[in-house]
Amino acid sequence: MHTLQKIGLALFAAALLLFTATLGLEKYELSEARLSNAIDNTYHVDAIVAAAKEEGILGNNYASSFSFVPVVEDLFREAGANLKTTPPANFPADGNRADYELPSWKAKNYLLPVVKKASTGPVSAQPVLFWWLTVGLGILGGLLYILPKFNLIPGIKHDHLYHRSLTRGLRLSVRGFFLGATILGVLVYGIYYMGKDYFWPGITVLIGLLITGLVFWVQRSAWRTPAKSAAPDITGWLGVGAGLYLIAFYVLLYWSPQHITSWMLLADPLSYTLNGGEASQWFLYGMLYTLVILVMGVRMFAKYMHNKYQQIRTASVMFFQTAFAFLIPEILVRLNYPYYDFKNIWPLNYTFFFDWNLDNLINSGGLGIFMLGWGIALIVLGVPIITYFYGKRWYCSWVCGCGGLAETVGDPYRQLSDKSLRAWQYERWIIHAVLVFAVIMTMGVLYSYLPKNEVWFSRGNFLLLMIFTLAGAMGYAWYRWRKGGVDIGATGMYMGLGVTVLLIGISGYHWATESEQFFFLSSGETRQWYGFLIGSAFAGVVGTGFYPLMGNRVWCRFGCPLAAYLGLVQRFKSRFRITTNGGQCISCGNCSTYCEMGIDVRWYAQRGQDIVRSSCVGCGVCSAVCPRGVLRLENSSVDIDERATEVRALHISEERGVELY
C-alpha cells in the first residue's frame, strides 16, 4: 500500500472514531429556559416544568442522551395526564382543549428538539471545529487514500476482492442469520414503535410465506441446487463490522434521532447557511449522503480511467445528488418554498401524493403548482417515454440518489450480489409486491384526500381513471405475453392479472358505494406502515446497511417500487438492451462477477443472447470489465416486439446443418 494511502486510511479511521465518540461528549441539562427554546406552546412548557419540579429533577444534568431521554419521556407522559384532567389556570373558558392538551404524538414530536436544545458540551460550543475534525478530516483521509490510484495503469483489477476481510462477503449461514435477525427485529420493533399494531406485521409475514412458497414449490427451487453465495468459505468479518455500523446508523437516524443530536449540532452551521434554520436529522443525512458520493465518486474516476462512459455516468450522479437532491431543496426552504427534489419520482417518492405535501404544493403559488405538475408529468410521461428510448438506466444509473450511493459507496461490494436462480425468483416477487403495496397505499391516500363531488377530479373520477389505467396496462401486457413478445412465466403473468382484477374490483366497489375507507383500510395507518417497513427498514436499514453483506443494490434489486415500474416498461417496450458477441466470449466471468443486479451476464454472453432483463440498470460495468469487447449497450427498435423470443446462437444438427438463431 502506498504511504499516502496509509496516511489517508489512518486519518479516516481517526475521523470516524471521533465522529462516533461525539455522541458521548455532550451532557444534557433539564431547565425551564431550554424547554422554552424547544417548545413553542407555553401550556406544555408550564406543565412539563411543573412535573419536573414535583419530581425534584428540574436543573439536573445528565451524562448521556440514553439517561436523559427516558426522564423526558416520563415528564411528557405525566404532563399530558395532568393537562388532560386539569386545564391550565390561565386558559380561556371558551378555548379549544386541543390548544393545551399534550397527546402522545405531539410529545413524540417534541422529543428531538428538547434533547437538542438541552445539549451542553464541546460539540455544541464548537460545532465548526468538530465538523472539520470529523467530517472534514474524513474527507481528507478518503481523498488521500484514493488519489494514488490515478497513478495506476488504467483497467479493471480484481485486487484480491475475495481475500479481503472487508469485501469478500459472507457464507450462506452467516448471511442468512443476519438477514433473518434483521427482518424479525424490524417486525418486532415495528409492533412496539407503532403502538402494538399487529395487522401489518402479520400481513408482511403472510406475504413472505406466500413468496417463499411460490419460489420453492411453484417455481421448483426446492428441487434445484442454485449457487448460494458469491462469498468463499471464509467470512469477511471486517465487512460484517462495516455492515453493523451502517445498520446502527440507520436505526438511530430513522427511529431514535434524539440520540444523534451531537451529529446534528455539527451540521448546524452549514444548515443555517443553506436554509436558514437548524439541522434536522434529514439535513444531517443529506449532507453525509452527498459528501460520501462526492468522495467515492473520485474513486470511481480512478477505477474507470479506461472507460469514458463510466466517468460521465459518475459525474452525472454526483451532479444530480449535489444540486437536485441537496442544494436546491435546501435553498427552496430558505426562500419559503416547499422542500422539493425535482429528480425524485413516485413511487420512490412515496410521500408525493400525501395530503400535507399536496396542500403545501397547492398553497405555494405558481412554483408549487409547477412542482406538482412536474411530478405528475414525470410519472405519466417522463418514465415511459425516456425509458422507451434509453431503458431504466437514464434514472437508476445516471440520476437516482439511491443508485448514486450504490454506485459509489457500494461499488467495492458489487461482486457480492447473489447470481443464483433462487435469488432472481425472490427478487421478482418481492419488488413487484412492494410496487403493489405502494399503489394500494397511494390509491387509499388519494381516495381519502379527494372530495366526493365538488370538483371535476373527485373520488369517483379518480377511481374511473384508475380502472381504465389498470385495465389498459394489464391488457397491453397480456397481449404482448400472448404474442410471445416477453418471456414472463405463466405464474407471474396470472398473478399480475389476478392483482389487477382485484384492484379494479375494489375500485369499482368503492365507485358504486362511495364508502369512506379504500380497501377497508385506514389510509393514515397504511402510509405509516409503508414508511416504516419500506421507506425506512427496507430502503435504509437493509438497503444500505447490507452493502457489505449482500451487495450494493439490495434495495434497487429487491425493493425499489420505481425500479419495478421502470423495469416493467423496459421489459415490455424499450429500445435499450445489452448486445453480446458470443463468438468472442472466453467465459472469464468478469461480467457476472461485477454485475450488481445479480444477473449472470456470462450465461447470456456464451449464447450470444441480448440481455433485456427488467432488473438491468444499464450501468455498463459488465462492458467495462470485459477483456474482449463482447458486451455493448445499445438502443434499437428493430426487433423491439420479439427480441426476447429468440436466442441468437449457433445450433448444429445432422438434418439441418448450422442455423443462426
N, C-alpha and C positions, 0 to 999 in steps of 0.2 A: 504494500500500500504506500502511496506517495506521502511524503512528510506533511505536505499541505493538507492532504485528506485526513491524516491522523489528528492534526490540529483542529480541523473543522469538526471532526467527529467528537473530539473532546469538548469543544465549545458547545456543540449542540446538546450533548449529554448533560453538561453543566446547566445550560439554559432550561432544559426540560425538567431537571431535578429542582431547580429554583422555582420554576413555574408551578410545579406541583406543590412545593413547600409553602408557597404563598397562601394556600388555603388554611394553613395553620398559624400564620403570622399575626392575623388580626384578632383583637378582642372585641367584645360586644357589650355596650352599655345600655341598660334599660332606664331611660329617663323620659320625662314628660316632653322636653324640648325635642328630643329625637323622634318620639312618637308623632308629635305635631308636624314635623317636617315630612314624615312619610304618609300620614293620613290626613285628608282634607275635610273630613267630617268631624266637627268638634264634639258631637254627641258620642261618637265612637271613641274618640280620644279620651274624653272625660270618663267614660265607663271603663275603659281599659286601665287608665291611671288609678281609678278608684279600686278596681280589682287588685292591682299591683300593690297599692297601699295596704289593703286589707291583708294581703299575703305577706307584707313586710319585705318586699323584694324590689321596690322602686329605688333606683340608684345603684343596683347591684351590677357588677361586671362579670362577664362570662368568658372563659378561656377559648372557646371554640363555638362554631355555629351549631355543632351537634349537641352541645349542652344548652345553648341559648334558644334554639328553635322550639323544643318541647315546652319550655317555660312560656314562650309567647303564644303557642297554640292553646295551652291551658287558660291563659288570660283571655284570649279571644272567646273561648267557649264560655267562660264564666261571665264575661261582659255581655255576650249575646243572650245568655239565660237571664241575666239581670234586666237587660233592656226589654226583653220580651214580657216580663212580668211587671216591671215598674218603669213607666215612661220618664224621661228626664224632667226635672222640676221646671226648667225654663222652656219646655216645648209648648208651642201654641195649642190651645184646646181644639182648634179646627184643623190642625196639621195632619199630614199623612203619616201613618205608622211606618211606612217604608223608608221615610227620611231618617229615622233613628234606629230602627231595628238592625241587628247585625247577624244575618243568616250565615251559614257555613260557607256558601260560595263566595260571599263578599269577604269574609275573614280570610279565605284562601288567597284571594287577590291581594290582600294587604300584606301577606307574609313576606314576600320578596322585598318590597320597598322598605318595610320595617327593619328587616335584617340588614339591608344595605346601609340604611341611614344610621343604624346602631354601631356600624363598624368604626373602630378606632385603633390605629396602629401604624406601622411604617408604610404599608401599601396605600392606605387612604391618605397619608400625609405626603407621599412622594410617588404618585402614580406614573408620572412620566419616566422617572428614574427606573422604576421596576419594570415598566414596559420595555425599555431598552435592555435591561439586564435579563429579561426572559424572552420576549418575542423578538426583539432586535438582535440579541445575541444568537438566538436560534436560527434566524435568517442568515446571519453572517456565517455561522458554522455550517449550515446546509450548503451555501454557495461555495465555501472553501472546499468542501468535500466533493462538489460536483465539477468545479472548474477544471481540474486536471484531466477530466475525461475528454475535454476538447482536444487534447494533445495526442489522443489515441488514433490509430488508423481507423477510418470510417468503416462501418459494417457491424452486423449483429454478432455479439459474443455471448455465449451461454454463461460464462463467468461462474461456473460451478453452482448453478442455481439450486440443484438438488443435493448440494453438500453443505449449504449454508444454513445455520440454525434459524435464521430469520426468514428464509424464503423457500425452504424445502417442503413445507406443508405438514399435514397430519396423517397418521394412519387412520384407517376407517373407524376403528373402535374409539379412538380419541375424538375424532371429528364428530362421530355420532353422539358421543357423550355431551360435547359442548353444545351441539345443535339441540338435542333433546332437553338438556337442562335449561337452555335459554328459552325455548318455547314454553316449557312448563312454568318457568319462573315468570315469564311475561303474563301468562294467563292467570296464575295465582295472584300476582301483584295487581293485575287489572281488576280482579274481583274486589280487592281492598281499595284500590285507587278510585274506582267508580261507585263506591258505596254499596258493596255486596250485591252487585248485579251479576247474576249467573247466566242470563239468557245468551248474550253474545259469546262469552267463552264456551258455552255449550254448543252453540252453532258452529263455532270455529273447530271444535273437536270433531263434530259430526262431519263437517266438510273435509277435514283432514283424513278421517277414516274412509270417507267415500272415495277421495282421490287415491288413497293407498290401495283400496280395493280395485279401483279401475286400473291402476298401474300393475299391480301384482297378479291379478287374476284375469281381468278382461283383456288386458294387453299382454298377458302371459309373462310378465317379468319374473315371476316366481320360478318359472321353469328355465330361465336363462341365467347365465353367469356373466354379467357385464363387468367391465373394468370398474373397480370400486373407487379408486383414488389416483390422483396424479402423483401422490407422495410416495417416497420409498419406505422401507420398513422402519427407519429411524425417524422419530418425530422431531420437528423443529421447535424446541421449547422457547427459543427467543421469539419466534413468531407467535407462539401462544401468549407470551407476556405482552407483546405489542397488541394482540387482539383483545386481551383482557383490559388493557389500559383504555383502548378505544371504546369498548363496551361500557366501562365505568364512566367514561366521559359523557357518553350519550345518555346513560341512565340519569346522571346528575343534571344534564342540560335540559332534558325533556320533563322529568318528573320531580326533581328536587333542586331547582335552580337557586334556592335560598342558601345552599351550601357552597356555591361557587361565586359568591358576591365579590370575593377578592379579585377574581379574574375580570369581573365587570368593572371594578374600580380601575384596573389597568387600562381598560378601553375607554373610560370616561373622557379623557382629553380629546381623543380622535372623534368620539361621538359628538361632543359639543361643537367641534369644528365642522362636521358634516351636516348634522341635522339639528343642532342647537339644543339638544337635550342629553340626559344621562344615558349611559349604555345599558340596554337590556341584555338578557341572555341571548336574544336573537341577533343583536348588533355584534356582540362578542363572537358568536358563531360565524356570522357573515364575514367578520374581519379575519378570523383564523382560517376560514374556508378559502377566502380569496388569496391570502398570503401563501398558504401551502400549495395552492395551484400554481401561483406565480413562481415559487422557488422550484417546485418539482417540474414545472414546465421547462425550466432551464435544463434540467436533467434530460428531459425528452429531446431537446435540441441537440444535446451532446450524444445521446444514444442513437439518434436517427440522422446523423450528419449526412449519411449517404442517400437520404430519401427526402426530396423536396415536398412531396405530398404530406408526409408526417410533420414536417416543420411548419407548413402553412396551417395544417389542421390544429396543431398545438397552439400556434399563435391565435387562432380563432377562438378556441375555448378559453384561453387566458383573457382575451379581449372581452368576450361576452360575459364572463364571470365578473371581471373587474368593473366594467362600465354598466352593463344592464342589470346584473344581479346585485351589485353592491353600491356603487356610487350614485347612479341615477335615482334609485328608490329612496336613498337617504336624503339626497338633495330635494326631492319632491316633498318629503316630510318637512324640511326646513322652509319650503315655500307654501306650507299649509295645504298641500295636496295629499291625496291618499298614497300610502306606500304601494308601489306597483312595479313589478318585474315584467317588462314588456316581452321577454322571451319565454315566460312560464305559461304553459298551456294546460287547460283542463284535459284529462282528469288528473294529471300530475299535480297541478294547482287545484286541489280538490275544494278549497275554500272559495273559489271564484264565484260560485252561484249561491253562497251563503247569504242570508238576509242582511247581515251587517255590512258585508262587502258591497252588495248591490246598492244598499242605501247610501254608503259612502261615495260610491262612484256617481250615482244619480244626483246626489246633492252637492257635488263638487264642480258644477258648472260644465262648460264646454269640454275641458280637458278630461273630466271624469267620464262624460258621455263617450268621448273618443276612446278612452281606455276600455270601457265596456264593449263598444263596437269592435275595437281591435281584438279583444279577447275572443269574442264570438266568431269574428272573421277567421282567426287562426284555426279555431276548432272546425268550422264548417267548410272553409275554402283552403286555408293555408296547408293543413295537414294532407288532405287528399291530392291537391294539385302538385305541391312541391314533392311529396312522396312519390307521386306518379313518375316524375322526371328523374329524381335523384335517390329514391329509396329513403329508408329511415335514417340514413347516415347524415342527412342535412341537419337533423336535430340531435340525434343521440351521440354523434361523434364530432360535431362542429359547434354546437350551440349550448346544449344542456349542461347545467352546473353539476348534476349528478354524474353525467358522463365525463365531464371535465375532471372531477375529483378522482373518478375511477381510472381515467387515462393517465393521470399524473402521479398522484399519491399512490394509487393502487397498481401502477404498472409493474413494480417488482414482483407482484403476486399473480399476474395474469396467467401464468403457467399452471396455477393450482385449480383452475376451473375443471370440473368433472366432465369428461368427454363420453361417459357411458350412455348407453341407450336408456337405462333406467332414469338417469338424471334428466335426459331430454323429455322423457314421458312425464315426469313430475313437473318439469318446467312448463310444459304446455297447459297442463290442467290448472296449476296454481296461478299463473299470470293471468289467464282468462277468467278465473274465479274472482281475482281481485278487480278486474275490469267490470265484471257483472256487479260486484259489490258497490263499486264507485257509481255505476249507472243507477242502481236502485236507490242509493243514498241521495244522489243529485236529483232524481225524479221526485223523491219524497220531500226534499228541501224546497224545490221549486213549487211543488204542489201546495205545500203549506204556506208559501210566501205569496203566491199569486192570488189576486181577488177572484171572486166567483164569476161576476158578470159585468162589472163596471167598465172594463176596458176591452179592447179587441183581443189583447193577449191574456185571456182569462184561463182559469184552470181547465175548462172544457176544451178550449182551443189548443192549449198546451198538450193535453192528452191525445187529441186527434193528431197533432204534429208528431208525437212520439210513436203513435200507432203506425202512421204511414212511413216514418223513417225506419222503424224496426222491420216492418214488413218489406219495404223496398230493399234494405241492406241484406236481409236474410234471403229474400227471393233471388237477388243477384248472385249471392254466394252459392245458393242451391243450384242455380242454373249453370254456373261455372263448374261446380263439382260434378254435376251430372254429365257435362260435356267432357269431363276428364281434364279440365284446364288446370286443376290443382290436385296434388296428391295428398289430400287430407283423408285420414282414416274415417271409416263409416261411423265408428263410435263417437268421434269428435264432432262430426257433422250432425249426427242425430241429437247429440247432447246440446249443441248450439241451437238447433231447431226447436228442441223442447224448451230451452230457456227463453227463446224469443217468443214462442207461443204463450208461455206463462206470463211474460211481461205484457204482451198485447192483451191477454185476457184480463189481467189485473187492471190495466189502463182502461179497457172497455167497461169493466165493472164500476170503477170509480167515476168514469164519464157518465154512466147511466144513473148511478145512485147519489153522486155528489157527496160522498162520505168525507169526513174530516181527516182521517188518517190514511195516508197512502200505504198500501201493502200491510195494513193493520199494524204499523209500527210508528213509534214516535220519531219524527224527523230529528228532533234535538238529540235524543238518545242514540239514534243510529249514527249521526255525524260525529258525536263524541267518541263512540267506539271505533269508528273508522279512523279518526285522528289518532287514537291510542294504538290500535292494532297495526294499522297500515302506515299512517303518516309518521309515527314515532318508532314503534317497535321494529317494524319490518324495514322501513327506509333508513332508519338511523342505527338502532342497536345492532340489528343483523346485517343490514345492507352495507354499512361501512365498518362496523366492528368486526365483521367476519372476513375482511380483506385478507389478513394473514392466514386465515383458516380454510377458506373455500374459494378464494379468487376474488378479483376486483370488481366483478359485475354481478354480484349476488342479487342486488336489488334490481338492476336493469334486466337481468335474465329471468328472475323468478317472480318479481313483484310489481314492477312499474306498470300502472294501467295505461299510461301514454305510450310506452313501448309496445304494449299489446295492441293498442289502437293503430299505431304506425305499422306494426308488423302485419296486421290484417290487410291493410292497404297494400303494403309491399308484397304480400303473398298473392293477393288476388289480381292486383293491377298496378304494376310498377315496371318501368323500363330498366331498373337497376338490377344487376346481377354480377357475380364474380365469375368470370370465364376461366376455363382451365385448358391447358395443353397437355393432355395425359401422356403423350409420347415423350415429353421431356422430363416427366416426374421421375425422380430417383428414390422416392419413398424415404427421404431423410426424416420426415416427421416434424420439421421446424414449424410448419403452418399449423398443425394441430396443437403442438405444444404451446404456441403463443396465442392461440385463439381464446380470447377472454369470455366468449359466449358459449363455450363448451361444444363447439362444432368440430367434428372430426374431419377437418378440411382435407386431409390426405386421402380419406375414403373417396371423396368426390374427385380429387385430382387424379387418382390412379385410374378412374373410369372415364376421365375426360368429361365429367358432368358439371354443368354450371351450378353454382351454389346460389339458390334462391330461397334459402331458409328465412322464415319470418323473424327469427331471432337475430340474424346477422345485422350488425350496426354499421357495416361498411367502414370499419376503422382502417382497413388496408394493411394492418400489421402482417397478416399472413403473406401478402405480396411482398412486403418489405423484407421479410426474413427468408424468402425463398431463394436458394442459390442458383436456380435455373430459369427464373422468369416464367414459371408455369402459370402463375395466377395474375389476373388483371381485373381491375374494377372498371366495369363497362356500363354504358347506358344505351339501350337499343330497344326499339319496339317491333323488330322484325318478327319475332316469334312470341310475342307477349301473351298470347292466348293459349299456347300449347307448349311452352318451353319446359314445363315440369313433367310432361308426359313421356318424353323420350330421353334416353341416355346416349350421349354421343361417345360410343366406344366401339372397338373392333370386335365383331362376333364371327367366329370361324366354324364352319360345319362342312361335312363332306358333300352334302347335297347342294348347298347354295354358295359355297366358297366364302369369300370375305365380304362382309357388308358393314357399312358405317352407319351407326345409329346416333 
